[in-house]
Amino acid sequence: MRFQRLRGVSLAAIACVALTACATTGGDSPASADGSSDRAASRKPLATGLDPAANPDPFPSTYRGLPRENMAIVGGTVFTGAGQRIDNGVVIVTDGRVAAVGPASTAIPAGHRRVDAAGRFVTPGVIDTHSHLGVYPSPGVQGMSDGNEATNPNTAQVWAEHSIWPQDPGFNAARAGGVTTLQILPGSANLFGGRGVTVRNIPSVTMQGMKMPGAPYGLKMACGENPSRVYGGRNSSPATGMGNVAGYRAAFIAARDYKAKWDKWYADGEGSPPTRNLQLETLAGVLDGSVLIQNHCYRADEMAVMIDIAKEFGYKITAFHHAIEAYKVAPLLAREGICADMWTGWWGFKMEALDAVEANAALVDAPEGSCAVIHSDDAELTQRLNQEAAAALAAGRRMGMDISEERAISWITLNPARSLGIADQTGSLEAGKRADVVIWSANPFSVYARADQVFIDGGLAFDRFNPAYQPVSDFELGQPGYGVSAANVTQGAR
């Protein structure tokens, strides 16, 4: 299961380095007689300390999205994801973006198709911040168990996207559950497991066709039992919590030295540049803020230690994943601006997972500035994150907490977008954002609710009533229960 495969938190590293490539020439600097100013200007540091001769975006996204149309979704109860509930609301989608959200009186532009959502609920697309779809695909055979590069405690040099099998049927099942965006992470065997990648949940035959343009990469780190168990059992370090912490610190000391060498070479232009090191390059990206830390961590005391390490080396933790004891340090997490990406009902499968409460997300959500997230880490749970959020909401209310549904929906929409560094693009139904929209058959906090239609960038990605928009993987074709038509085969082959 999850702990047998040592799945864990997430990584991602930033695609915005492509933008920094434009800043490697400095036309404002006057040239000296020997041209030294020109050399210094041309060696302006890149965001992640890359060799200037290297491709800053070696695996570029080829995402194009699905065919889309302009439309107005009318008559439904709208949860915007940003704290609003609009009964009998209108969501206007133009050119793949949310153009307006408002009451029934909202003007509908000419030529927009009306989508009747009366009696139903409309929300942003669900975002799963912790997934191993594609790297631990179905069928779960050894030949495709590609989530853990468990060869060294530090494998920051590997990228999860290079293990993704896009035909994993789990992507289709997740889409039917309203999931429009996922972060695919390496597992949690290592202190540093590698980079994760954020993908758009559309059918594709390549990883690049799913990869979200401009989404930051994240680095998956793991604290606690997993790394000390994996490597301690081989009579090698780390074998204890002490060894874990020493390993993090040694790695960041090396990364700081690596970054300093590049900074010096860029500054004085003397001699040959440092030798490129992919492992240290990712860690240097953490130090300069271009790579986000996604930290598998269960216990409250270990979260506090990881925060201290981050402060020692001057980087920021973006999210703690699994975070079963986050409720114990909720004010600390809010103060530090760290998201807690959690389950509601999973606990007890190992010692560090014992001290759980079902109201974890509700308690984390309480302090000002908090960021509570519900995630899956599982191919089945990702299909019903709305129900997982509903259970956390109910548990909080049983404790007497006054939490509205329009706030709780952010646990699976806007807050996950914050955790992935993409909240400016998606996660809420606000003008200018990507039109990632789910129309639910009933209140999404009901166990009876099902996703009727799912739109990604305004394109219909799933329709419960139309087999042409229920794409299946090539792996599933011909299996009982899956109808084959020209339409859904075409969708599946995009």
HELIX and SHEET records of a PDB file:
HELIX    1   1 ARG A    2  ARG A    5  1                                   4    
HELIX    2   2 VAL A   17  THR A   20  1                                   4    
HELIX    3   3 ALA A   21  ALA A   23  5                                   3    
HELIX    4   4 SER A   36  SER A   42  1                                   7    
HELIX    5   5 GLN A  142  MET A  144  5                                   3    
HELIX    6   6 ALA A  160  SER A  163  5                                   4    
HELIX    7   7 PRO A  169  ALA A  176  1                                   8    
HELIX    8   8 GLU A  225  GLY A  232  1                                   8    
HELIX    9   9 GLY A  241  ASP A  268  1                                  28    
HELIX   10  10 LEU A  278  LEU A  287  1                                  10    
HELIX   11  11 ALA A  300  PHE A  313  1                                  14    
HELIX   12  12 ALA A  326  VAL A  329  5                                   4    
HELIX   13  13 ALA A  330  GLU A  336  1                                   7    
HELIX   14  14 MET A  351  ALA A  353  5                                   3    
HELIX   15  15 ASN A  360  ASP A  365  1                                   6    
HELIX   16  16 LEU A  381  ARG A  384  5                                   4    
HELIX   17  17 LEU A  385  ARG A  398  1                                  14    
HELIX   18  18 GLU A  405  ALA A  408  1                                   4    
HELIX   19  19 ILE A  409  ILE A  412  5                                   4    
HELIX   20  20 LEU A  414  LEU A  420  1                                   7    
HELIX   21  21 PRO A  467  TYR A  469  5                                   3    
HELIX   22  22 ASP A  474  GLU A  476  5                                   3    
HELIX   23  23 ALA A  486  GLY A  492  1                                   7    
SHEET    1   A 4 ARG A  97  GLY A 102  0                                        
SHEET    2   A 4 ARG A  85  THR A  94 -1                                        
SHEET    3   A 4 MET A  71  PHE A  79 -1                                        
SHEET    4   A 4 ARG A 113  ASP A 116  1                                        
SHEET    1   B 7 ARG A  97  GLY A 102  0                                        
SHEET    2   B 7 ARG A  85  THR A  94 -1                                        
SHEET    3   B 7 MET A  71  PHE A  79 -1                                        
SHEET    4   B 7 PHE A 121  PRO A 124  1                                        
SHEET    5   B 7 VAL A 437  TRP A 440 -1                                        
SHEET    6   B 7 ALA A 451  ILE A 456 -1                                        
SHEET    7   B 7 GLY A 459  ASP A 463 -1                                        
SHEET    1   C 8 VAL A 126  SER A 131  0                                        
SHEET    2   C 8 VAL A 179  ILE A 184  1                                        
SHEET    3   C 8 PHE A 192  ARG A 200 -1                                        
SHEET    4   C 8 GLY A 218  ALA A 222 -1                                        
SHEET    5   C 8 LEU A 292  CYS A 297  1                                        
SHEET    6   C 8 ILE A 317  HIS A 322  1                                        
SHEET    7   C 8 CYS A 339  MET A 342  1                                        
SHEET    8   C 8 ALA A 372  ILE A 374  1                                        
END                                                                             
